[in-house]
């Protein structure tokens, strides 16, 4: 069973995130735990002890549940793998980190950062939360049907990491995995791709090799080959702001699965 943590807020991107998680839940054995981390209102005191503070915090949690109830009502009625949402008070990154440490999750899903530009993407990925994230994560800008997945294999270490991710997440799923390999791939990358395909075939995945895929660059448009329900990539944790992948990533509207290595 794939345990998925889906972070939601009261916005459109979060609506996409929860709906997309439910799509995945129809394809692979999954349990989805929505969580809404609600910050303390700046105008309210956060000090105090006793029943007054306890009552105030209970009221904030109740308000939080009301805020997200309508947004996820349809999914709660139609998605049997969706668990009752949790509402937590506090700092978002801190509370999510604690939750991910205290419970084992295989996948994390949230709305994509806004604005979605190279600088914002780099800044988000450099946050301590993502640097310490123990599982792959999906960013959502739009919804797409999950009819195929493109795994971009750009270098050996990232390819190995992606093989491990999909052997865990996608085992037995018949939605095809297209394995994109850039033109002129060296022997080390070709060996890593062969290992990825072997590992995925062993767990019952359907893989389709796409050799000669154009390398992502700043001026690459979203070509037909990227018309898929999920794009998967591995990025180095020490991603620099001038990395040429960042302008390319900022153009992608497909759901994006990232794993850091």
Residue pairs with C-beta under 8 A, 6 or more apart in sequence:
1 29
1 30
1 31
2 28
2 29
2 30
2 31
2 106
2 107
2 168
2 169
3 30
3 31
3 33
3 103
3 104
3 105
3 106
3 107
4 21
4 24
4 25
4 30
4 31
4 32
4 33
4 105
4 106
4 107
4 108
4 109
5 33
5 35
5 96
5 99
5 100
5 105
5 107
5 108
5 109
6 17
6 18
6 21
6 32
6 33
6 34
6 35
6 108
6 109
6 110
7 14
7 17
7 34
7 35
7 36
7 37
7 92
7 96
7 108
7 109
7 110
8 14
8 17
8 18
8 34
8 35
8 36
8 68
8 71
8 72
8 85
8 110
9 36
9 111
10 67
10 68
10 71
11 111
12 111
13 110
13 111
13 112
13 114
13 140
13 141
14 71
14 110
14 111
15 71
15 72
16 111
16 140
16 141
16 142
16 143
17 109
17 110
17 111
17 138
17 140
18 32
18 34
18 71
18 72
18 75
18 82
19 75
19 143
20 109
20 138
20 140
20 143
20 146
20 255
21 30
21 32
21 82
21 109
22 32
22 75
22 78
22 79
22 81
22 82
23 143
23 145
23 146
23 229
24 30
24 146
25 32
25 79
25 81
25 82
27 146
27 173
27 175
28 169
28 170
28 171
28 172
28 173
30 81
31 81
31 83
32 79
32 81
32 82
32 83
33 83
33 86
33 105
34 68
34 72
34 82
34 83
34 85
34 86
35 85
35 86
35 87
35 88
35 96
35 99
36 64
36 67
36 68
36 85
36 86
36 87
36 88
37 88
37 89
37 90
37 91
37 92
37 95
37 96
38 60
38 61
38 63
38 64
38 67
38 87
38 88
38 89
39 89
39 90
39 91
39 92
40 46
40 60
40 89
40 90
41 60
44 56
47 53
48 56
57 89
60 89
61 87
61 89
64 87
64 89
65 85
65 87
68 85
68 87
72 82
72 85
75 82
76 82
88 95
88 99
89 95
93 127
93 128
93 129
96 129
97 128
97 129
97 132
100 108
100 133
100 134
100 135
101 134
105 134
105 135
106 135
106 168
106 169
107 135
107 136
107 137
107 138
107 169
108 133
108 135
108 136
108 137
108 138
109 137
109 138
109 140
110 137
110 138
110 139
110 140
111 139
111 140
111 141
112 139
112 140
112 141
112 256
113 120
113 121
113 124
113 139
114 120
116 141
116 250
117 250
118 241
118 246
118 247
118 249
118 250
119 241
121 246
121 249
121 250
122 239
122 240
122 241
122 243
122 246
124 130
125 131
125 235
125 239
125 258
125 260
126 239
130 137
130 260
131 237
131 260
133 260
136 165
136 169
136 257
136 258
136 259
137 257
137 258
137 259
138 230
138 255
138 256
138 257
138 258
139 255
139 256
139 258
140 255
141 252
141 253
141 255
141 256
142 253
142 254
142 255
143 255
144 228
144 229
144 230
144 254
144 255
145 229
146 175
146 229
146 230
146 255
147 175
147 228
147 229
148 175
148 176
148 177
148 178
148 228
148 229
149 166
149 170
149 175
149 176
149 177
149 178
149 228
149 229
149 230
149 231
149 232
150 178
150 180
150 210
150 225
150 226
150 228
150 230
150 231
150 232
151 162
151 166
151 177
151 178
151 179
151 180
151 196
151 232
152 180
152 213
152 216
152 231
152 232
152 233
153 159
153 162
153 179
153 180
153 181
153 182
153 185
153 189
153 192
153 193
153 196
154 182
154 189
154 215
154 216
154 233
154 234
155 189
156 188
156 189
156 191
156 192
157 192
157 234
157 261
158 233
158 234
158 235
158 236
158 259
158 261
159 189
159 192
159 193
159 195
159 196
159 234
160 192
160 195
160 196
161 234
161 259
161 261
162 196
162 232
162 233
162 234
162 259
163 192
163 195
163 196
163 199
163 200
164 199
165 232
165 257
165 259
166 177
166 196
166 200
166 205
166 232
167 199
167 200
167 202
167 203
167 205
170 177
170 200
170 203
170 205
171 203
171 204
171 205
172 203
172 204
172 205
173 204
173 205
174 206
175 206
175 229
176 206
176 207
176 208
177 200
177 205
177 206
177 207
177 208
178 207
178 208
178 210
178 225
178 228
179 193
179 196
179 197
179 207
179 208
179 209
179 210
180 210
180 213
180 225
181 189
181 190
181 193
181 209
181 210
181 211
181 212
181 213
182 189
182 212
182 213
182 214
182 215
183 211
183 212
183 213
183 214
183 215
185 193
185 211
193 209
196 207
197 207
197 209
200 207
201 207
210 225
213 225
214 220
214 223
216 244
216 245
216 248
216 249
217 244
217 247
217 248
218 244
218 247
218 248
220 248
220 251
221 251
222 251
222 252
222 253
222 254
226 252
226 254
228 254
229 254
229 255
230 254
230 255
230 256
230 257
231 252
231 254
231 255
231 256
231 257
232 256
232 257
232 258
232 259
233 245
233 249
233 256
233 257
233 258
233 259
234 258
234 259
234 260
234 261
235 245
235 258
235 259
235 260
235 261
236 260
236 261
237 260
237 261
239 245
239 246
249 256
